[in-house]
Amino acid sequence: MPKLEELRSHLKKGAIYKRDELQKWSKSIDRHLSELTGEGTLKRVSPGLYHFPKKNAFGFEPPADEMLIKKFLDNTNFLITSFNYFNALGLGTTQLYNKQIVYNHLRSGDIKLGNKLFTFRKKSAFPTKPTKEFLVVDLINNLDSLAENQPKILEKALKTAMSLDQKSLGYAAEKYGNPKTRKLLSTS
């Protein structure tokens, strides 16, 4: 069996691969990756990261964000969030944001994976899933980045904070809040 066919036989539809993972099935991995991307079998997502897309009725499925970031970071300890989540708090935020934020312990900066731009932020702590308390803390942390009426949103966020479980909010503020956020929430 030619080496390219052997490499192709190890690929699974919908999976994401790092170049280093595929190297064990090919001695000339760069040439084989070039051939596979040229024929459309693999899609290059970012340098050294490849996706073998599944085909559905509408064309090729893009990789799931969580799967993409998990493979990129080689780690499952991250939280994908967006300023759009703040709209669910009922504070009058209406803007729609086109980027997702990835809290993690390894990387920071804006990184394009596939056709999406992710903002990676190194944080010492973040929850596994965003709670209302975390979202209020995160909103106040990121208030300067919002394209909203900031004083009005802050006032509503502090009012909403009063109606949340104070023990959970205190924990979220202490663990995830910056000093300014902790001070604002302790005085409200």
Backbone as CSV, one residue per row, in Angstrom:
resi,resn,N_x,N_y,N_z,CA_x,CA_y,CA_z,C_x,C_y,C_z
1,MET,0.853,-1.186,0.000,0.000,0.000,0.000,0.896,1.246,0.000
2,PRO,0.664,2.160,-0.941,1.465,3.390,-0.951,1.285,4.162,0.358
3,LYS,2.308,4.903,0.733,2.294,5.622,2.018,1.142,6.630,2.121
4,LEU,0.810,7.288,1.013,-0.296,8.243,1.044,-1.607,7.531,1.360
5,GLU,-1.816,6.368,0.769,-3.039,5.596,1.036,-3.055,5.082,2.471
6,GLU,-1.894,4.720,2.984,-1.822,4.272,4.377,-2.203,5.420,5.307
7,LEU,-1.678,6.597,5.022,-2.024,7.778,5.818,-3.522,8.057,5.723
8,ARG,-4.063,8.008,4.520,-5.490,8.262,4.301,-6.358,7.252,5.068
9,SER,-5.901,6.011,5.185,-6.685,4.969,5.868,-6.806,5.226,7.370
10,HIS,-5.915,6.039,7.924,-5.961,6.332,9.361,-6.825,7.553,9.681
11,LEU,-7.260,8.274,8.667,-8.059,9.479,8.886,-9.520,9.130,9.141
12,LYS,-10.133,9.849,10.076,-11.553,9.658,10.393,-12.292,10.959,10.092
13,LYS,-13.440,10.838,9.439,-14.231,12.026,9.079,-14.645,12.793,10.335
14,GLY,-14.516,14.104,10.248,-14.899,14.975,11.358,-13.785,15.218,12.361
15,ALA,-12.671,14.503,12.239,-11.584,14.625,13.214,-10.633,15.762,12.845
16,ILE,-9.934,16.236,13.860,-8.906,17.260,13.679,-7.576,16.625,14.056
17,TYR,-6.562,16.910,13.258,-5.251,16.303,13.473,-4.171,17.365,13.532
18,LYS,-3.194,17.110,14.395,-1.979,17.914,14.386,-0.994,17.242,13.445
19,ARG,-0.147,18.027,12.833,0.852,17.505,11.901,1.671,16.405,12.567
20,ASP,2.071,16.622,13.812,2.903,15.651,14.531,2.207,14.303,14.697
21,GLU,0.890,14.311,14.870,0.134,13.057,15.005,0.190,12.235,13.728
22,LEU,0.109,12.907,12.596,0.067,12.220,11.304,1.444,11.747,10.852
23,GLN,2.473,12.282,11.453,3.838,11.975,11.043,4.195,10.501,11.239
24,LYS,3.545,9.828,12.171,3.875,8.417,12.417,3.455,7.511,11.263
25,TRP,2.584,7.989,10.363,2.138,7.168,9.234,2.773,7.598,7.910
26,SER,3.674,8.575,7.969,4.277,9.052,6.725,5.698,9.548,6.970
27,LYS,6.592,9.175,6.085,7.971,9.663,6.193,8.130,11.023,5.509
28,SER,7.259,11.338,4.588,7.287,12.658,3.933,5.939,13.346,4.170
29,ILE,5.721,13.682,5.425,4.421,14.197,5.867,4.037,15.508,5.177
30,ASP,4.997,16.393,4.960,4.659,17.683,4.345,4.148,17.508,2.917
31,ARG,4.773,16.616,2.169,4.322,16.356,0.795,2.934,15.723,0.812
32,HIS,2.728,14.758,1.714,1.428,14.090,1.792,0.329,15.052,2.254
33,LEU,0.643,15.910,3.217,-0.348,16.898,3.666,-0.686,17.869,2.544
34,SER,0.309,18.239,1.773,0.081,19.122,0.633,-0.836,18.456,-0.396
35,GLU,-0.613,17.172,-0.650,-1.464,16.438,-1.596,-2.886,16.310,-1.066
36,LEU,-3.021,15.959,0.220,-4.353,15.770,0.809,-5.135,17.084,0.884
37,THR,-4.458,18.193,1.170,-5.168,19.481,1.184,-5.463,19.938,-0.242
38,GLY,-4.572,19.635,-1.164,-4.784,20.000,-2.569,-5.993,19.314,-3.178
39,GLU,-6.206,18.063,-2.816,-7.357,17.322,-3.355,-8.628,17.545,-2.539
40,GLY,-8.522,18.258,-1.400,-9.702,18.580,-0.601,-10.050,17.567,0.468
41,THR,-9.219,16.543,0.645,-9.486,15.555,1.695,-9.321,16.197,3.064
42,LEU,-8.248,16.953,3.246,-8.003,17.666,4.495,-8.107,19.164,4.254
43,LYS,-8.548,19.874,5.265,-8.582,21.342,5.230,-7.596,21.844,6.285
44,ARG,-6.743,22.781,5.890,-5.793,23.361,6.834,-6.533,24.400,7.667
45,VAL,-6.551,24.192,8.979,-7.278,25.071,9.886,-6.365,26.179,10.402
46,SER,-5.148,25.835,10.708,-4.116,26.783,11.123,-2.786,26.074,10.906
47,PRO,-1.671,26.768,11.057,-0.393,26.084,10.832,-0.257,24.828,11.700
48,GLY,-0.072,23.699,11.044,0.106,22.434,11.753,-1.170,21.770,12.230
49,LEU,-2.334,22.305,11.868,-3.622,21.772,12.318,-4.514,21.529,11.107
50,TYR,-5.035,20.302,10.985,-5.810,19.902,9.805,-7.117,19.248,10.224
51,HIS,-8.149,19.471,9.408,-9.481,18.931,9.673,-9.906,18.062,8.497
52,PHE,-10.455,16.882,8.805,-11.008,15.999,7.778,-12.518,16.184,7.847
53,PRO,-13.086,17.080,7.017,-14.495,17.460,7.171,-15.480,16.370,6.754
54,LYS,-16.597,16.360,7.482,-17.726,15.506,7.105,-18.544,16.273,6.078
55,LYS,-19.165,15.547,5.184,-20.023,16.186,4.190,-21.482,15.946,4.581
56,ASN,-22.291,17.001,4.494,-23.727,16.865,4.725,-24.466,17.452,3.523
57,ALA,-25.765,17.603,3.617,-26.574,18.083,2.493,-26.208,19.508,2.063
58,PHE,-25.609,20.279,2.960,-25.290,21.674,2.667,-23.821,21.886,2.300
59,GLY,-23.051,20.840,2.265,-21.621,20.960,1.961,-20.799,20.349,3.077
60,PHE,-19.636,20.924,3.322,-18.755,20.399,4.360,-19.034,21.065,5.695
61,GLU,-19.071,20.254,6.754,-19.296,20.767,8.106,-17.993,21.334,8.658
62,PRO,-18.036,22.531,9.224,-16.831,23.044,9.876,-16.614,22.305,11.201
63,PRO,-15.410,22.313,11.710,-15.172,21.637,12.988,-15.855,22.380,14.132
64,ALA,-16.270,21.636,15.141,-16.879,22.246,16.325,-15.819,23.076,17.048
65,ASP,-16.222,24.242,17.553,-15.275,25.141,18.218,-14.550,24.456,19.367
66,GLU,-15.309,23.730,20.186,-14.709,23.076,21.349,-13.654,22.052,20.928
67,MET,-13.961,21.267,19.902,-13.022,20.260,19.408,-11.777,20.931,18.822
68,LEU,-11.976,22.018,18.129,-10.886,22.763,17.504,-9.934,23.330,18.559
69,ILE,-10.485,23.948,19.572,-9.663,24.560,20.619,-8.990,23.491,21.472
70,LYS,-9.698,22.410,21.735,-9.108,21.303,22.500,-7.857,20.776,21.801
71,LYS,-7.935,20.603,20.497,-6.788,20.102,19.733,-5.695,21.163,19.644
72,PHE,-6.079,22.430,19.468,-5.103,23.513,19.358,-4.298,23.665,20.647
73,LEU,-4.990,23.620,21.795,-4.320,23.796,23.082,-3.705,22.501,23.609
74,ASP,-4.109,21.359,23.053,-3.727,20.046,23.599,-4.131,19.963,25.062
75,ASN,-5.329,20.455,25.358,-5.757,20.601,26.732,-7.277,20.743,26.752
76,THR,-7.912,20.278,27.808,-9.366,20.438,27.920,-9.743,21.493,28.957
77,ASN,-8.759,22.134,29.553,-9.018,23.103,30.603,-9.143,24.507,30.006
78,PHE,-10.339,24.819,29.496,-10.613,26.130,28.913,-12.104,26.395,28.982
79,LEU,-12.476,27.654,28.805,-13.881,28.057,28.771,-14.078,28.959,27.563
80,ILE,-15.000,28.566,26.693,-15.344,29.402,25.540,-16.537,30.262,25.940
81,THR,-16.388,31.558,25.782,-17.471,32.471,26.120,-17.509,33.603,25.088
82,SER,-18.454,34.484,25.237,-18.600,35.603,24.311,-19.335,36.728,25.030
83,PHE,-19.098,37.951,24.593,-19.847,39.067,25.161,-21.338,38.923,24.862
84,ASN,-21.699,38.128,23.876,-23.113,37.896,23.553,-23.852,37.234,24.713
85,TYR,-23.146,36.492,25.559,-23.778,35.833,26.707,-24.356,36.854,27.681
86,PHE,-23.801,38.076,27.689,-24.294,39.109,28.596,-25.729,39.508,28.260
87,ASN,-26.137,39.323,27.005,-27.504,39.664,26.598,-28.530,38.845,27.373
88,ALA,-28.156,37.637,27.802,-29.078,36.762,28.534,-29.320,37.235,29.964
89,LEU,-28.522,38.170,30.451,-28.701,38.661,31.818,-29.856,39.651,31.936
90,GLY,-30.375,40.117,30.800,-31.505,41.050,30.823,-31.127,42.445,31.285
91,LEU,-29.933,42.887,30.938,-29.460,44.205,31.373,-29.640,45.281,30.314
92,GLY,-30.192,44.907,29.177,-30.361,45.873,28.099,-29.203,45.885,27.123
93,THR,-28.286,44.933,27.252,-27.209,44.844,26.259,-27.808,44.223,25.007
94,THR,-27.553,44.851,23.879,-28.173,44.377,22.640,-27.164,44.136,21.531
95,GLN,-25.930,44.535,21.731,-24.920,44.369,20.686,-24.632,42.888,20.448
96,LEU,-24.329,42.561,19.205,-23.878,41.213,18.867,-22.405,41.309,18.501
97,TYR,-21.599,40.476,19.118,-20.154,40.515,18.919,-19.730,39.321,18.083
98,ASN,-18.736,39.545,17.251,-18.329,38.536,16.280,-17.129,37.714,16.730
99,LYS,-16.734,37.829,17.971,-15.584,37.038,18.404,-15.918,36.268,19.668
100,GLN,-15.216,35.183,19.812,-15.379,34.367,20.999,-14.120,34.485,21.840
101,ILE,-14.303,34.431,23.141,-13.189,34.545,24.075,-12.945,33.165,24.665
102,VAL,-11.691,32.778,24.713,-11.312,31.482,25.273,-10.434,31.747,26.490
103,TYR,-10.988,31.506,27.686,-10.194,31.610,28.903,-9.441,30.296,29.056
104,ASN,-8.130,30.404,29.282,-7.299,29.208,29.416,-6.060,29.563,30.229
105,HIS,-5.195,28.570,30.455,-3.977,28.789,31.233,-2.728,28.860,30.366
106,LEU,-2.855,28.689,29.041,-1.679,28.517,28.189,-1.390,29.649,27.219
107,ARG,-2.401,30.166,26.534,-2.188,31.098,25.421,-2.937,32.398,25.639
108,SER,-2.437,33.444,24.977,-3.181,34.702,24.942,-2.964,35.347,23.579
109,GLY,-3.922,36.145,23.172,-3.843,36.828,21.889,-4.965,36.411,20.961
110,ASP,-5.083,37.124,19.846,-6.089,36.813,18.831,-5.515,35.775,17.879
111,ILE,-6.221,34.663,17.740,-5.751,33.570,16.887,-6.887,33.140,15.978
112,LYS,-6.585,33.045,14.692,-7.579,32.607,13.717,-7.442,31.103,13.533
113,LEU,-8.522,30.397,13.806,-8.583,28.950,13.607,-9.702,28.692,12.611
114,GLY,-9.363,28.168,11.462,-10.357,28.004,10.409,-10.762,29.381,9.927
115,ASN,-12.050,29.644,9.905,-12.551,30.956,9.477,-12.990,31.816,10.650
116,LYS,-12.647,31.401,11.873,-13.106,32.128,13.054,-11.935,32.731,13.809
117,LEU,-12.189,33.892,14.375,-11.195,34.562,15.197,-11.547,34.324,16.661
118,PHE,-10.606,33.783,17.397,-10.776,33.536,18.825,-9.811,34.442,19.580
119,THR,-10.289,35.025,20.670,-9.427,35.810,21.540,-9.087,34.937,22.736
120,PHE,-7.845,34.508,22.798,-7.380,33.676,23.906,-6.899,34.594,25.018
121,ARG,-7.350,34.315,26.231,-6.930,35.094,27.394,-6.455,34.144,28.479
122,LYS,-5.242,34.398,28.941,-4.695,33.606,30.048,-5.348,34.083,31.333
123,LYS,-5.947,33.172,32.047,-6.565,33.493,33.332,-6.114,32.448,34.340
124,SER,-5.952,32.860,35.571,-5.550,31.905,36.602,-6.719,31.012,37.002
125,ALA,-7.948,31.531,36.881,-9.119,30.738,37.261,-10.314,31.117,36.395
126,PHE,-11.124,30.112,36.101,-12.379,30.307,35.372,-13.224,29.063,35.614
127,PRO,-14.548,29.200,35.558,-15.403,28.030,35.809,-15.428,27.092,34.602
128,THR,-15.939,25.889,34.801,-16.064,24.958,33.675,-17.238,25.352,32.789
129,LYS,-18.288,25.923,33.392,-19.443,26.426,32.645,-19.808,27.793,33.212
130,PRO,-20.211,28.735,32.343,-20.541,30.072,32.853,-21.864,30.076,33.623
131,THR,-21.829,30.606,34.840,-23.039,30.772,35.647,-23.460,32.237,35.560
132,LYS,-24.657,32.547,36.059,-25.105,33.949,36.058,-24.153,34.816,36.880
133,GLU,-23.699,34.265,38.008,-22.783,35.020,38.867,-21.471,35.308,38.134
134,PHE,-20.958,34.293,37.448,-19.723,34.489,36.681,-19.934,35.523,35.579
135,LEU,-21.079,35.450,34.894,-21.346,36.388,33.798,-21.416,37.830,34.291
136,VAL,-22.001,38.045,35.466,-22.051,39.402,36.025,-20.633,39.885,36.328
137,VAL,-19.829,39.020,36.946,-18.435,39.374,37.250,-17.666,39.634,35.957
138,ASP,-17.845,38.769,34.967,-17.142,38.901,33.691,-17.572,40.180,32.965
139,LEU,-18.858,40.504,33.036,-19.353,41.734,32.409,-18.681,42.954,33.029
140,ILE,-18.603,42.989,34.348,-17.977,44.141,35.010,-16.474,44.171,34.710
141,ASN,-15.840,42.996,34.665,-14.413,42.932,34.294,-14.175,43.534,32.910
142,ASN,-15.089,43.266,31.982,-14.914,43.655,30.577,-15.750,44.867,30.173
143,LEU,-16.230,45.609,31.122,-17.123,46.734,30.844,-16.525,47.724,29.841
144,ASP,-15.230,47.970,29.933,-14.580,48.933,29.028,-14.568,48.457,27.582
145,SER,-14.725,47.160,27.355,-14.681,46.604,25.994,-16.049,46.546,25.332
146,LEU,-17.100,46.842,26.080,-18.455,46.735,25.536,-18.843,47.990,24.761
147,ALA,-19.537,47.780,23.654,-20.020,48.898,22.832,-21.435,49.260,23.273
148,GLU,-21.567,49.587,24.524,-22.871,49.901,25.124,-22.714,51.171,25.966
149,ASN,-23.828,51.638,26.526,-23.805,52.750,27.475,-23.269,52.183,28.792
150,GLN,-21.981,52.340,29.037,-21.317,51.651,30.139,-21.838,52.019,31.532
151,PRO,-22.045,53.297,31.855,-22.580,53.610,33.188,-23.960,52.983,33.429
152,LYS,-24.790,52.996,32.407,-26.138,52.426,32.528,-26.062,50.905,32.720
153,ILE,-25.198,50.250,31.957,-25.044,48.792,32.065,-24.470,48.427,33.427
154,LEU,-23.505,49.201,33.911,-22.917,48.937,35.231,-23.979,49.052,36.316
155,GLU,-24.802,50.086,36.233,-25.877,50.282,37.218,-26.829,49.078,37.224
156,LYS,-27.222,48.636,36.034,-28.130,47.481,35.933,-27.447,46.196,36.392
157,ALA,-26.160,46.057,36.104,-25.425,44.854,36.518,-25.342,44.780,38.039
158,LEU,-25.095,45.910,38.678,-25.024,45.930,40.142,-26.390,45.645,40.757
159,LYS,-27.454,46.134,40.111,-28.811,45.854,40.586,-29.125,44.359,40.441
160,THR,-28.730,43.779,39.315,-28.933,42.340,39.091,-28.121,41.531,40.091
161,ALA,-26.923,41.998,40.401,-26.057,41.294,41.349,-26.728,41.169,42.714
162,MET,-27.525,42.167,43.088,-28.224,42.131,44.378,-29.250,41.003,44.437
163,SER,-29.811,40.634,43.279,-30.850,39.597,43.260,-30.269,38.181,43.137
164,LEU,-28.968,38.065,42.915,-28.345,36.743,42.782,-27.971,36.186,44.149
165,ASP,-27.677,34.904,44.192,-27.211,34.256,45.420,-25.904,34.933,45.847
166,GLN,-25.923,35.593,46.996,-24.785,36.406,47.427,-23.539,35.577,47.727
167,LYS,-23.733,34.366,48.213,-22.580,33.503,48.500,-21.879,33.113,47.193
168,SER,-22.662,32.713,46.193,-22.096,32.339,44.886,-21.472,33.544,44.197
169,LEU,-22.126,34.700,44.318,-21.600,35.920,43.711,-20.287,36.323,44.376
170,GLY,-20.235,36.232,45.696,-19.000,36.558,46.425,-17.855,35.644,46.016
171,TYR,-18.169,34.354,45.869,-17.156,33.387,45.425,-16.672,33.732,44.017
172,ALA,-17.619,34.019,43.106,-17.264,34.350,41.722,-16.436,35.634,41.669
173,ALA,-16.817,36.627,42.451,-16.079,37.894,42.458,-14.662,37.685,42.979
174,GLU,-14.535,36.922,44.053,-13.213,36.675,44.647,-12.321,35.853,43.726
175,LYS,-12.902,34.852,43.101,-12.118,33.917,42.278,-11.841,34.458,40.873
176,TYR,-12.816,35.130,40.251,-12.703,35.511,38.838,-12.631,37.015,38.595
177,GLY,-12.941,37.816,39.597,-13.002,39.259,39.391,-11.656,39.949,39.525
178,ASN,-11.506,41.047,38.793,-10.302,41.862,38.978,-10.534,42.756,40.203
179,PRO,-9.515,43.444,40.695,-9.690,44.245,41.919,-10.834,45.263,41.837
180,LYS,-10.983,45.919,40.686,-12.052,46.911,40.522,-13.423,46.242,40.652
181,THR,-13.581,45.080,40.036,-14.853,44.350,40.091,-15.157,43.906,41.516
182,ARG,-14.149,43.376,42.203,-14.353,42.931,43.595,-14.792,44.101,44.472
183,LYS,-14.173,45.256,44.261,-14.523,46.433,45.059,-15.953,46.881,44.761
184,LEU,-16.325,46.936,43.482,-17.681,47.352,43.109,-18.736,46.408,43.682
185,LEU,-18.467,45.107,43.628,-19.455,44.136,44.104,-19.504,44.064,45.627
186,SER,-18.420,44.390,46.297,-18.436,44.345,47.762,-19.164,45.556,48.344
187,THR,-19.194,46.671,47.597,-19.870,47.875,48.096,-21.331,47.947,47.675
188,SER,-21.753,47.085,46.723,-23.148,47.174,46.251,-24.098,46.479,47.185
